[in-house]
Amino acid sequence: MEKLKQIYRLSPIVLLVITVFASYFAYQCFQDEQTAKKQLTELTSRLEKLQQVIEKNNQIIAQREQEKARDAISIKQLHEQMKDALKNNQCANEIMPSNISDWMRNGKN
Protein backbone atom coordinates (compact mmCIF):
# COMPACT_ATOMS: atom_id res chain seq x y z
CA MET A 1 0.00 0.00 0.00
CA GLU A 2 2.87 2.28 0.80
CA LYS A 3 4.29 1.79 -2.69
CA LEU A 4 0.97 2.67 -4.24
CA LYS A 5 0.88 5.92 -2.28
CA GLN A 6 4.38 6.78 -3.49
CA ILE A 7 3.33 6.11 -7.07
CA TYR A 8 0.29 8.35 -6.65
CA ARG A 9 2.51 11.10 -5.27
CA LEU A 10 5.04 10.76 -8.12
CA SER A 11 2.53 10.51 -10.94
CA PRO A 12 1.67 14.27 -11.00
CA ILE A 13 5.39 15.05 -11.08
CA VAL A 14 5.95 12.58 -13.90
CA LEU A 15 2.98 14.03 -15.79
CA LEU A 16 4.35 17.52 -15.26
CA VAL A 17 7.78 16.51 -16.57
CA ILE A 18 6.21 14.82 -19.60
CA THR A 19 4.03 17.88 -20.23
CA VAL A 20 7.05 20.19 -19.99
CA PHE A 21 9.06 18.07 -22.45
CA ALA A 22 6.11 17.79 -24.82
CA SER A 23 5.58 21.56 -24.67
CA TYR A 24 9.28 22.20 -25.27
CA PHE A 25 9.29 19.78 -28.21
CA ALA A 26 6.16 21.39 -29.69
CA TYR A 27 7.70 24.86 -29.30
CA GLN A 28 10.92 23.74 -31.01
CA CYS A 29 8.90 22.27 -33.88
CA PHE A 30 6.97 25.55 -34.18
CA GLN A 31 10.20 27.57 -34.28
CA ASP A 32 11.70 25.23 -36.88
CA GLU A 33 8.57 25.58 -39.01
CA GLN A 34 8.73 29.38 -38.79
CA THR A 35 12.41 29.34 -39.76
CA ALA A 36 11.69 27.01 -42.67
CA LYS A 37 8.86 29.27 -43.89
CA LYS A 38 11.14 32.31 -43.71
CA GLN A 39 13.90 30.52 -45.63
CA LEU A 40 11.39 29.30 -48.20
CA THR A 41 10.17 32.86 -48.74
CA GLU A 42 13.75 34.13 -49.16
CA LEU A 43 14.68 31.34 -51.56
CA THR A 44 11.51 31.87 -53.59
CA SER A 45 12.33 35.56 -53.87
CA ARG A 46 15.89 34.77 -54.97
CA LEU A 47 14.63 32.27 -57.51
CA GLU A 48 12.21 34.80 -58.99
CA LYS A 49 15.00 37.38 -59.27
CA LEU A 50 17.27 34.85 -60.96
CA GLN A 51 14.50 33.92 -63.40
CA GLN A 52 14.09 37.59 -64.27
CA VAL A 53 17.84 37.92 -64.84
CA ILE A 54 17.82 34.81 -67.04
CA GLU A 55 14.91 36.16 -69.09
CA LYS A 56 16.66 39.50 -69.51
CA ASN A 57 19.91 37.79 -70.54
CA ASN A 58 18.06 35.58 -73.02
CA GLN A 59 16.47 38.67 -74.56
CA ILE A 60 19.90 40.30 -74.86
CA ILE A 61 21.31 37.14 -76.46
CA ALA A 62 18.44 36.99 -78.95
CA GLN A 63 18.92 40.66 -79.79
CA ARG A 64 22.68 40.14 -80.31
CA GLU A 65 22.01 37.16 -82.57
CA GLN A 66 19.64 39.25 -84.69
CA GLU A 67 22.20 42.05 -84.90
CA LYS A 68 24.89 39.54 -85.84
CA ALA A 69 22.70 38.12 -88.62
CA ARG A 70 21.94 41.63 -89.93
CA ASP A 71 25.64 42.50 -89.84
CA ALA A 72 26.51 39.33 -91.77
CA ILE A 73 23.96 40.25 -94.44
CA SER A 74 25.30 43.82 -94.59
CA ILE A 75 28.88 42.59 -94.92
CA LYS A 76 27.88 40.24 -97.71
CA GLN A 77 26.02 43.04 -99.53
CA LEU A 78 28.99 45.40 -99.15
CA HIS A 79 31.33 42.71 -100.45
CA GLU A 80 29.11 42.20 -103.49
CA GLN A 81 28.96 45.97 -104.07
CA MET A 82 32.76 46.16 -103.92
CA LYS A 83 33.08 43.30 -106.40
CA ASP A 84 30.60 44.99 -108.75
CA ALA A 85 32.37 48.35 -108.42
CA LEU A 86 35.77 46.82 -109.16
CA LYS A 87 34.51 44.57 -111.97
CA ASN A 88 34.66 47.25 -114.66
CA ASN A 89 37.47 49.29 -113.12
CA GLN A 90 40.54 49.15 -115.36
CA CYS A 91 42.96 49.91 -112.53
CA ALA A 92 41.55 47.08 -110.41
CA ASN A 93 42.00 44.58 -113.23
CA GLU A 94 45.61 45.49 -114.16
CA ILE A 95 48.46 43.39 -112.86
CA MET A 96 50.77 45.38 -110.67
CA PRO A 97 54.49 44.67 -110.25
CA SER A 98 55.27 42.98 -106.96
CA ASN A 99 57.54 45.73 -105.66
CA ILE A 100 54.76 48.29 -106.12
CA SER A 101 52.14 46.06 -104.48
CA ASP A 102 54.53 45.41 -101.58
CA TRP A 103 55.13 49.13 -101.27
CA MET A 104 51.38 49.77 -101.18
CA ARG A 105 50.78 47.07 -98.57
CA ASN A 106 53.65 47.97 -96.27
CA GLY A 107 53.90 51.70 -96.82
CA LYS A 108 57.02 53.67 -97.71
CA ASN A 109 60.36 52.06 -96.92
Secondary structure as GFF3:
##gff-version 3
##sequence-region A 1 109
A	DSSP	alpha_helix	2	87	.	.	.	ID=ss1
A	DSSP	alpha_helix	90	93	.	.	.	ID=ss2
A	DSSP	alpha_helix	98	106	.	.	.	ID=ss3
###
